[in-house]
Amino acid sequence: MVAITRRGTPCNTIGELPAVGSKAPNFRLVNENLKNWTLKNFAGKKKILYIVPSLDTPTCAKSTQIFNDRIAKVDGVVIIISADLPFAMKRFCSIEGLENVVNLSMMRDKKFGEDYGVLLIDGPLEGITARAVVVLDENNLVLHTELSQEIATEPDYDACLLYTSDAAD
């Protein structure tokens, strides 16, 4: 369990992020067409798993837009993971013109949040996720992790994208 805050109010995650150097847990999340997706859908690609509480918040919306703009310049894929319904995620990206990110939803179960240690177990957002980033290589080894200690804080984009650039090879 890790203590974080939401606008200064303490809350806790269910566990810890996967350790750097470890194999990432597989997941079963839902895409915009209501199909189950797993890590196998991204085989052979570097991945930035950007885990957010909801795209319907200012920080999540802004940071998703930044990742969308910046990922086009590197070798990898940004996967936005939230508890939002796939329809809402698709609508958000359509309205904002975001085409470089893949949206996946935890709508069918919270196992992803448990396995990645990001499920909030108390506080006003209990049952959805903290804001975090997990960067994976082509073989799903964890290269970098970041958990926002304050849920409204944006991630360190440069640190995340460093691992998807050719310089990281």
PyMOL commands that place a pseudoatom at each C-alpha (Angstrom):
pseudoatom trace, name=CA, resn=MET, resi=1, chain=A, elem=C, hetatm=0, pos=[0.000, 0.000, 0.000]
pseudoatom trace, name=CA, resn=VAL, resi=2, chain=A, elem=C, hetatm=0, pos=[1.253, 3.463, -0.913]
pseudoatom trace, name=CA, resn=ALA, resi=3, chain=A, elem=C, hetatm=0, pos=[-0.090, 6.695, 0.584]
pseudoatom trace, name=CA, resn=ILE, resi=4, chain=A, elem=C, hetatm=0, pos=[-0.826, 9.476, -1.904]
pseudoatom trace, name=CA, resn=THR, resi=5, chain=A, elem=C, hetatm=0, pos=[-3.074, 12.532, -1.806]
pseudoatom trace, name=CA, resn=ARG, resi=6, chain=A, elem=C, hetatm=0, pos=[-5.956, 13.988, -3.762]
pseudoatom trace, name=CA, resn=ARG, resi=7, chain=A, elem=C, hetatm=0, pos=[-5.947, 17.767, -3.321]
pseudoatom trace, name=CA, resn=GLY, resi=8, chain=A, elem=C, hetatm=0, pos=[-4.198, 17.239, -0.009]
pseudoatom trace, name=CA, resn=THR, resi=9, chain=A, elem=C, hetatm=0, pos=[-6.597, 14.553, 1.266]
pseudoatom trace, name=CA, resn=PRO, resi=10, chain=A, elem=C, hetatm=0, pos=[-4.779, 11.294, 2.049]
pseudoatom trace, name=CA, resn=CYS, resi=11, chain=A, elem=C, hetatm=0, pos=[-5.726, 8.111, 0.193]
pseudoatom trace, name=CA, resn=ASN, resi=12, chain=A, elem=C, hetatm=0, pos=[-4.008, 4.788, -0.415]
pseudoatom trace, name=CA, resn=THR, resi=13, chain=A, elem=C, hetatm=0, pos=[-3.312, 2.451, -3.282]
pseudoatom trace, name=CA, resn=ILE, resi=14, chain=A, elem=C, hetatm=0, pos=[-3.792, -1.302, -2.979]
pseudoatom trace, name=CA, resn=GLY, resi=15, chain=A, elem=C, hetatm=0, pos=[-0.086, -2.026, -3.471]
pseudoatom trace, name=CA, resn=GLU, resi=16, chain=A, elem=C, hetatm=0, pos=[3.009, -0.863, -5.294]
pseudoatom trace, name=CA, resn=LEU, resi=17, chain=A, elem=C, hetatm=0, pos=[3.893, -0.435, -8.939]
pseudoatom trace, name=CA, resn=PRO, resi=18, chain=A, elem=C, hetatm=0, pos=[5.706, -3.345, -10.594]
pseudoatom trace, name=CA, resn=ALA, resi=19, chain=A, elem=C, hetatm=0, pos=[9.445, -3.235, -9.876]
pseudoatom trace, name=CA, resn=VAL, resi=20, chain=A, elem=C, hetatm=0, pos=[11.840, -1.920, -12.507]
pseudoatom trace, name=CA, resn=GLY, resi=21, chain=A, elem=C, hetatm=0, pos=[13.421, -4.940, -14.193]
pseudoatom trace, name=CA, resn=SER, resi=22, chain=A, elem=C, hetatm=0, pos=[10.459, -7.218, -13.516]
pseudoatom trace, name=CA, resn=LYS, resi=23, chain=A, elem=C, hetatm=0, pos=[8.109, -8.727, -16.069]
pseudoatom trace, name=CA, resn=ALA, resi=24, chain=A, elem=C, hetatm=0, pos=[4.929, -6.670, -16.294]
pseudoatom trace, name=CA, resn=PRO, resi=25, chain=A, elem=C, hetatm=0, pos=[1.730, -8.428, -15.286]
pseudoatom trace, name=CA, resn=ASN, resi=26, chain=A, elem=C, hetatm=0, pos=[-0.494, -9.247, -18.223]
pseudoatom trace, name=CA, resn=PHE, resi=27, chain=A, elem=C, hetatm=0, pos=[-3.835, -7.503, -18.329]
pseudoatom trace, name=CA, resn=ARG, resi=28, chain=A, elem=C, hetatm=0, pos=[-7.277, -7.822, -19.829]
pseudoatom trace, name=CA, resn=LEU, resi=29, chain=A, elem=C, hetatm=0, pos=[-8.724, -4.419, -20.614]
pseudoatom trace, name=CA, resn=VAL, resi=30, chain=A, elem=C, hetatm=0, pos=[-11.470, -3.258, -22.988]
pseudoatom trace, name=CA, resn=ASN, resi=31, chain=A, elem=C, hetatm=0, pos=[-10.903, -1.232, -26.162]
pseudoatom trace, name=CA, resn=GLU, resi=32, chain=A, elem=C, hetatm=0, pos=[-13.312, 1.193, -27.842]
pseudoatom trace, name=CA, resn=ASN, resi=33, chain=A, elem=C, hetatm=0, pos=[-14.973, -1.668, -29.751]
pseudoatom trace, name=CA, resn=LEU, resi=34, chain=A, elem=C, hetatm=0, pos=[-15.656, -3.560, -26.487]
pseudoatom trace, name=CA, resn=LYS, resi=35, chain=A, elem=C, hetatm=0, pos=[-13.008, -6.167, -27.315]
pseudoatom trace, name=CA, resn=ASN, resi=36, chain=A, elem=C, hetatm=0, pos=[-10.654, -7.504, -24.681]
pseudoatom trace, name=CA, resn=TRP, resi=37, chain=A, elem=C, hetatm=0, pos=[-7.040, -6.467, -25.178]
pseudoatom trace, name=CA, resn=THR, resi=38, chain=A, elem=C, hetatm=0, pos=[-3.944, -7.832, -23.466]
pseudoatom trace, name=CA, resn=LEU, resi=39, chain=A, elem=C, hetatm=0, pos=[-0.242, -7.112, -23.646]
pseudoatom trace, name=CA, resn=LYS, resi=40, chain=A, elem=C, hetatm=0, pos=[-0.119, -9.473, -26.642]
pseudoatom trace, name=CA, resn=ASN, resi=41, chain=A, elem=C, hetatm=0, pos=[-1.948, -6.816, -28.698]
pseudoatom trace, name=CA, resn=PHE, resi=42, chain=A, elem=C, hetatm=0, pos=[1.207, -4.703, -28.372]
pseudoatom trace, name=CA, resn=ALA, resi=43, chain=A, elem=C, hetatm=0, pos=[3.778, -7.451, -28.972]
pseudoatom trace, name=CA, resn=GLY, resi=44, chain=A, elem=C, hetatm=0, pos=[7.165, -6.199, -30.100]
pseudoatom trace, name=CA, resn=LYS, resi=45, chain=A, elem=C, hetatm=0, pos=[6.449, -2.556, -29.185]
pseudoatom trace, name=CA, resn=LYS, resi=46, chain=A, elem=C, hetatm=0, pos=[7.729, -0.319, -26.435]
pseudoatom trace, name=CA, resn=LYS, resi=47, chain=A, elem=C, hetatm=0, pos=[4.810, 0.788, -24.311]
pseudoatom trace, name=CA, resn=ILE, resi=48, chain=A, elem=C, hetatm=0, pos=[3.958, 3.658, -22.007]
pseudoatom trace, name=CA, resn=LEU, resi=49, chain=A, elem=C, hetatm=0, pos=[1.062, 2.636, -19.806]
pseudoatom trace, name=CA, resn=TYR, resi=50, chain=A, elem=C, hetatm=0, pos=[-0.406, 5.931, -18.669]
pseudoatom trace, name=CA, resn=ILE, resi=51, chain=A, elem=C, hetatm=0, pos=[-2.850, 5.097, -15.906]
pseudoatom trace, name=CA, resn=VAL, resi=52, chain=A, elem=C, hetatm=0, pos=[-5.352, 7.813, -15.046]
pseudoatom trace, name=CA, resn=PRO, resi=53, chain=A, elem=C, hetatm=0, pos=[-8.391, 8.148, -12.783]
pseudoatom trace, name=CA, resn=SER, resi=54, chain=A, elem=C, hetatm=0, pos=[-10.596, 9.565, -15.586]
pseudoatom trace, name=CA, resn=LEU, resi=55, chain=A, elem=C, hetatm=0, pos=[-10.137, 11.479, -18.832]
pseudoatom trace, name=CA, resn=ASP, resi=56, chain=A, elem=C, hetatm=0, pos=[-12.906, 13.729, -17.552]
pseudoatom trace, name=CA, resn=THR, resi=57, chain=A, elem=C, hetatm=0, pos=[-10.545, 15.622, -15.259]
pseudoatom trace, name=CA, resn=PRO, resi=58, chain=A, elem=C, hetatm=0, pos=[-8.319, 18.581, -16.196]
pseudoatom trace, name=CA, resn=THR, resi=59, chain=A, elem=C, hetatm=0, pos=[-4.971, 16.922, -15.419]
pseudoatom trace, name=CA, resn=CYS, resi=60, chain=A, elem=C, hetatm=0, pos=[-5.858, 13.673, -17.202]
pseudoatom trace, name=CA, resn=ALA, resi=61, chain=A, elem=C, hetatm=0, pos=[-7.141, 15.540, -20.249]
pseudoatom trace, name=CA, resn=LYS, resi=62, chain=A, elem=C, hetatm=0, pos=[-4.091, 17.810, -20.474]
pseudoatom trace, name=CA, resn=SER, resi=63, chain=A, elem=C, hetatm=0, pos=[-1.533, 15.057, -19.944]
pseudoatom trace, name=CA, resn=THR, resi=64, chain=A, elem=C, hetatm=0, pos=[-3.224, 12.747, -22.471]
pseudoatom trace, name=CA, resn=GLN, resi=65, chain=A, elem=C, hetatm=0, pos=[-3.023, 15.553, -25.035]
pseudoatom trace, name=CA, resn=ILE, resi=66, chain=A, elem=C, hetatm=0, pos=[0.668, 16.070, -24.261]
pseudoatom trace, name=CA, resn=PHE, resi=67, chain=A, elem=C, hetatm=0, pos=[1.433, 12.343, -24.599]
pseudoatom trace, name=CA, resn=ASN, resi=68, chain=A, elem=C, hetatm=0, pos=[-0.532, 12.247, -27.873]
pseudoatom trace, name=CA, resn=ASP, resi=69, chain=A, elem=C, hetatm=0, pos=[1.540, 15.102, -29.305]
pseudoatom trace, name=CA, resn=ARG, resi=70, chain=A, elem=C, hetatm=0, pos=[4.895, 13.854, -28.070]
pseudoatom trace, name=CA, resn=ILE, resi=71, chain=A, elem=C, hetatm=0, pos=[4.554, 10.114, -28.801]
pseudoatom trace, name=CA, resn=ALA, resi=72, chain=A, elem=C, hetatm=0, pos=[4.381, 10.799, -32.541]
pseudoatom trace, name=CA, resn=LYS, resi=73, chain=A, elem=C, hetatm=0, pos=[8.089, 11.707, -32.321]
pseudoatom trace, name=CA, resn=VAL, resi=74, chain=A, elem=C, hetatm=0, pos=[9.326, 8.512, -30.640]
pseudoatom trace, name=CA, resn=ASP, resi=75, chain=A, elem=C, hetatm=0, pos=[9.262, 4.747, -31.141]
pseudoatom trace, name=CA, resn=GLY, resi=76, chain=A, elem=C, hetatm=0, pos=[6.506, 3.347, -29.007]
pseudoatom trace, name=CA, resn=VAL, resi=77, chain=A, elem=C, hetatm=0, pos=[2.851, 3.435, -28.114]
pseudoatom trace, name=CA, resn=VAL, resi=78, chain=A, elem=C, hetatm=0, pos=[1.014, 5.257, -25.339]
pseudoatom trace, name=CA, resn=ILE, resi=79, chain=A, elem=C, hetatm=0, pos=[-1.802, 3.273, -23.799]
pseudoatom trace, name=CA, resn=ILE, resi=80, chain=A, elem=C, hetatm=0, pos=[-4.226, 5.310, -21.713]
pseudoatom trace, name=CA, resn=ILE, resi=81, chain=A, elem=C, hetatm=0, pos=[-5.847, 3.163, -19.033]
pseudoatom trace, name=CA, resn=SER, resi=82, chain=A, elem=C, hetatm=0, pos=[-8.757, 4.372, -16.932]
pseudoatom trace, name=CA, resn=ALA, resi=83, chain=A, elem=C, hetatm=0, pos=[-12.028, 3.331, -15.363]
pseudoatom trace, name=CA, resn=ASP, resi=84, chain=A, elem=C, hetatm=0, pos=[-13.901, 5.410, -17.958]
pseudoatom trace, name=CA, resn=LEU, resi=85, chain=A, elem=C, hetatm=0, pos=[-16.245, 3.627, -20.325]
pseudoatom trace, name=CA, resn=PRO, resi=86, chain=A, elem=C, hetatm=0, pos=[-14.676, 2.995, -23.740]
pseudoatom trace, name=CA, resn=PHE, resi=87, chain=A, elem=C, hetatm=0, pos=[-17.362, 5.171, -25.366]
pseudoatom trace, name=CA, resn=ALA, resi=88, chain=A, elem=C, hetatm=0, pos=[-16.424, 8.167, -23.237]
pseudoatom trace, name=CA, resn=MET, resi=89, chain=A, elem=C, hetatm=0, pos=[-12.705, 7.653, -23.936]
pseudoatom trace, name=CA, resn=LYS, resi=90, chain=A, elem=C, hetatm=0, pos=[-13.357, 7.427, -27.684]
pseudoatom trace, name=CA, resn=ARG, resi=91, chain=A, elem=C, hetatm=0, pos=[-15.542, 10.548, -27.607]
pseudoatom trace, name=CA, resn=PHE, resi=92, chain=A, elem=C, hetatm=0, pos=[-12.896, 12.498, -25.676]
pseudoatom trace, name=CA, resn=CYS, resi=93, chain=A, elem=C, hetatm=0, pos=[-10.141, 11.568, -28.124]
pseudoatom trace, name=CA, resn=SER, resi=94, chain=A, elem=C, hetatm=0, pos=[-12.367, 12.310, -31.117]
pseudoatom trace, name=CA, resn=ILE, resi=95, chain=A, elem=C, hetatm=0, pos=[-13.328, 15.764, -29.829]
pseudoatom trace, name=CA, resn=GLU, resi=96, chain=A, elem=C, hetatm=0, pos=[-9.713, 16.578, -28.919]
pseudoatom trace, name=CA, resn=GLY, resi=97, chain=A, elem=C, hetatm=0, pos=[-8.275, 15.178, -32.177]
pseudoatom trace, name=CA, resn=LEU, resi=98, chain=A, elem=C, hetatm=0, pos=[-6.078, 12.637, -30.399]
pseudoatom trace, name=CA, resn=GLU, resi=99, chain=A, elem=C, hetatm=0, pos=[-4.945, 9.874, -32.749]
pseudoatom trace, name=CA, resn=ASN, resi=100, chain=A, elem=C, hetatm=0, pos=[-1.637, 8.691, -31.297]
pseudoatom trace, name=CA, resn=VAL, resi=101, chain=A, elem=C, hetatm=0, pos=[-2.889, 7.055, -28.101]
pseudoatom trace, name=CA, resn=VAL, resi=102, chain=A, elem=C, hetatm=0, pos=[-4.712, 3.789, -27.473]
pseudoatom trace, name=CA, resn=ASN, resi=103, chain=A, elem=C, hetatm=0, pos=[-7.510, 3.879, -24.893]
pseudoatom trace, name=CA, resn=LEU, resi=104, chain=A, elem=C, hetatm=0, pos=[-8.285, 0.883, -22.718]
pseudoatom trace, name=CA, resn=SER, resi=105, chain=A, elem=C, hetatm=0, pos=[-10.856, 0.634, -19.959]
pseudoatom trace, name=CA, resn=MET, resi=106, chain=A, elem=C, hetatm=0, pos=[-10.981, -1.309, -16.689]
pseudoatom trace, name=CA, resn=MET, resi=107, chain=A, elem=C, hetatm=0, pos=[-14.777, -1.503, -16.993]
pseudoatom trace, name=CA, resn=ARG, resi=108, chain=A, elem=C, hetatm=0, pos=[-14.961, -5.321, -16.798]
pseudoatom trace, name=CA, resn=ASP, resi=109, chain=A, elem=C, hetatm=0, pos=[-12.831, -5.800, -13.725]
pseudoatom trace, name=CA, resn=LYS, resi=110, chain=A, elem=C, hetatm=0, pos=[-10.373, -4.102, -11.432]
pseudoatom trace, name=CA, resn=LYS, resi=111, chain=A, elem=C, hetatm=0, pos=[-7.671, -6.778, -11.658]
pseudoatom trace, name=CA, resn=PHE, resi=112, chain=A, elem=C, hetatm=0, pos=[-5.420, -4.437, -13.644]
pseudoatom trace, name=CA, resn=GLY, resi=113, chain=A, elem=C, hetatm=0, pos=[-5.551, -1.895, -10.808]
pseudoatom trace, name=CA, resn=GLU, resi=114, chain=A, elem=C, hetatm=0, pos=[-4.767, -4.607, -8.290]
pseudoatom trace, name=CA, resn=ASP, resi=115, chain=A, elem=C, hetatm=0, pos=[-1.937, -6.213, -10.293]
pseudoatom trace, name=CA, resn=TYR, resi=116, chain=A, elem=C, hetatm=0, pos=[-0.283, -2.869, -11.027]
pseudoatom trace, name=CA, resn=GLY, resi=117, chain=A, elem=C, hetatm=0, pos=[-0.789, -1.601, -7.463]
pseudoatom trace, name=CA, resn=VAL, resi=118, chain=A, elem=C, hetatm=0, pos=[-2.721, 1.511, -8.533]
pseudoatom trace, name=CA, resn=LEU, resi=119, chain=A, elem=C, hetatm=0, pos=[-6.278, 0.751, -7.391]
pseudoatom trace, name=CA, resn=LEU, resi=120, chain=A, elem=C, hetatm=0, pos=[-7.381, 3.293, -4.796]
pseudoatom trace, name=CA, resn=ILE, resi=121, chain=A, elem=C, hetatm=0, pos=[-8.731, 1.522, -1.723]
pseudoatom trace, name=CA, resn=ASP, resi=122, chain=A, elem=C, hetatm=0, pos=[-10.037, 4.547, 0.172]
pseudoatom trace, name=CA, resn=GLY, resi=123, chain=A, elem=C, hetatm=0, pos=[-10.755, 8.230, -0.198]
pseudoatom trace, name=CA, resn=PRO, resi=124, chain=A, elem=C, hetatm=0, pos=[-13.205, 9.977, -2.525]
pseudoatom trace, name=CA, resn=LEU, resi=125, chain=A, elem=C, hetatm=0, pos=[-11.927, 8.155, -5.630]
pseudoatom trace, name=CA, resn=GLU, resi=126, chain=A, elem=C, hetatm=0, pos=[-11.972, 4.674, -4.059]
pseudoatom trace, name=CA, resn=GLY, resi=127, chain=A, elem=C, hetatm=0, pos=[-12.397, 2.000, -6.731]
pseudoatom trace, name=CA, resn=ILE, resi=128, chain=A, elem=C, hetatm=0, pos=[-10.607, 3.795, -9.561]
pseudoatom trace, name=CA, resn=THR, resi=129, chain=A, elem=C, hetatm=0, pos=[-6.888, 4.284, -10.105]
pseudoatom trace, name=CA, resn=ALA, resi=130, chain=A, elem=C, hetatm=0, pos=[-4.179, 6.620, -8.981]
pseudoatom trace, name=CA, resn=ARG, resi=131, chain=A, elem=C, hetatm=0, pos=[-2.195, 8.459, -11.668]
pseudoatom trace, name=CA, resn=ALA, resi=132, chain=A, elem=C, hetatm=0, pos=[0.851, 6.446, -12.671]
pseudoatom trace, name=CA, resn=VAL, resi=133, chain=A, elem=C, hetatm=0, pos=[3.135, 5.580, -15.555]
pseudoatom trace, name=CA, resn=VAL, resi=134, chain=A, elem=C, hetatm=0, pos=[4.707, 2.209, -16.278]
pseudoatom trace, name=CA, resn=VAL, resi=135, chain=A, elem=C, hetatm=0, pos=[7.105, 2.044, -19.224]
pseudoatom trace, name=CA, resn=LEU, resi=136, chain=A, elem=C, hetatm=0, pos=[7.676, -1.383, -20.785]
pseudoatom trace, name=CA, resn=ASP, resi=137, chain=A, elem=C, hetatm=0, pos=[10.140, -2.587, -23.380]
pseudoatom trace, name=CA, resn=GLU, resi=138, chain=A, elem=C, hetatm=0, pos=[9.271, -4.805, -26.346]
pseudoatom trace, name=CA, resn=ASN, resi=139, chain=A, elem=C, hetatm=0, pos=[9.398, -7.886, -24.083]
pseudoatom trace, name=CA, resn=ASN, resi=140, chain=A, elem=C, hetatm=0, pos=[7.216, -6.353, -21.340]
pseudoatom trace, name=CA, resn=LEU, resi=141, chain=A, elem=C, hetatm=0, pos=[10.060, -5.746, -18.932]
pseudoatom trace, name=CA, resn=VAL, resi=142, chain=A, elem=C, hetatm=0, pos=[9.458, -2.747, -16.694]
pseudoatom trace, name=CA, resn=LEU, resi=143, chain=A, elem=C, hetatm=0, pos=[11.906, 0.040, -17.564]
pseudoatom trace, name=CA, resn=HIS, resi=144, chain=A, elem=C, hetatm=0, pos=[10.478, 2.939, -15.575]
pseudoatom trace, name=CA, resn=THR, resi=145, chain=A, elem=C, hetatm=0, pos=[7.655, 3.616, -13.133]
pseudoatom trace, name=CA, resn=GLU, resi=146, chain=A, elem=C, hetatm=0, pos=[6.190, 6.745, -11.664]
pseudoatom trace, name=CA, resn=LEU, resi=147, chain=A, elem=C, hetatm=0, pos=[3.331, 7.147, -9.205]
pseudoatom trace, name=CA, resn=SER, resi=148, chain=A, elem=C, hetatm=0, pos=[2.041, 10.689, -8.727]
pseudoatom trace, name=CA, resn=GLN, resi=149, chain=A, elem=C, hetatm=0, pos=[2.165, 11.386, -5.012]
pseudoatom trace, name=CA, resn=GLU, resi=150, chain=A, elem=C, hetatm=0, pos=[-0.531, 14.031, -5.568]
pseudoatom trace, name=CA, resn=ILE, resi=151, chain=A, elem=C, hetatm=0, pos=[-3.130, 12.644, -7.956]
pseudoatom trace, name=CA, resn=ALA, resi=152, chain=A, elem=C, hetatm=0, pos=[-3.527, 16.008, -9.736]
pseudoatom trace, name=CA, resn=THR, resi=153, chain=A, elem=C, hetatm=0, pos=[0.194, 16.209, -10.612]
pseudoatom trace, name=CA, resn=GLU, resi=154, chain=A, elem=C, hetatm=0, pos=[1.247, 15.610, -14.212]
pseudoatom trace, name=CA, resn=PRO, resi=155, chain=A, elem=C, hetatm=0, pos=[3.829, 12.897, -14.933]
pseudoatom trace, name=CA, resn=ASP, resi=156, chain=A, elem=C, hetatm=0, pos=[7.439, 13.550, -15.897]
pseudoatom trace, name=CA, resn=TYR, resi=157, chain=A, elem=C, hetatm=0, pos=[6.948, 13.298, -19.667]
pseudoatom trace, name=CA, resn=ASP, resi=158, chain=A, elem=C, hetatm=0, pos=[10.652, 13.474, -20.495]
pseudoatom trace, name=CA, resn=ALA, resi=159, chain=A, elem=C, hetatm=0, pos=[11.497, 10.588, -18.154]
pseudoatom trace, name=CA, resn=CYS, resi=160, chain=A, elem=C, hetatm=0, pos=[8.707, 8.467, -19.640]
pseudoatom trace, name=CA, resn=LEU, resi=161, chain=A, elem=C, hetatm=0, pos=[9.518, 9.206, -23.260]
pseudoatom trace, name=CA, resn=LEU, resi=162, chain=A, elem=C, hetatm=0, pos=[13.255, 8.709, -22.762]
pseudoatom trace, name=CA, resn=TYR, resi=163, chain=A, elem=C, hetatm=0, pos=[12.704, 4.940, -22.735]
pseudoatom trace, name=CA, resn=THR, resi=164, chain=A, elem=C, hetatm=0, pos=[10.844, 4.945, -26.050]
pseudoatom trace, name=CA, resn=SER, resi=165, chain=A, elem=C, hetatm=0, pos=[13.405, 6.979, -27.966]
pseudoatom trace, name=CA, resn=ASP, resi=166, chain=A, elem=C, hetatm=0, pos=[16.096, 5.395, -30.106]
pseudoatom trace, name=CA, resn=ALA, resi=167, chain=A, elem=C, hetatm=0, pos=[18.648, 6.696, -27.602]
pseudoatom trace, name=CA, resn=ALA, resi=168, chain=A, elem=C, hetatm=0, pos=[17.311, 4.223, -25.053]
pseudoatom trace, name=CA, resn=ASP, resi=169, chain=A, elem=C, hetatm=0, pos=[18.219, 1.249, -27.258]
for i in range(1, 169): cmd.bond("trace and resi %d" % i, "trace and resi %d" % (i + 1))
show_as sticks, trace
zoom trace
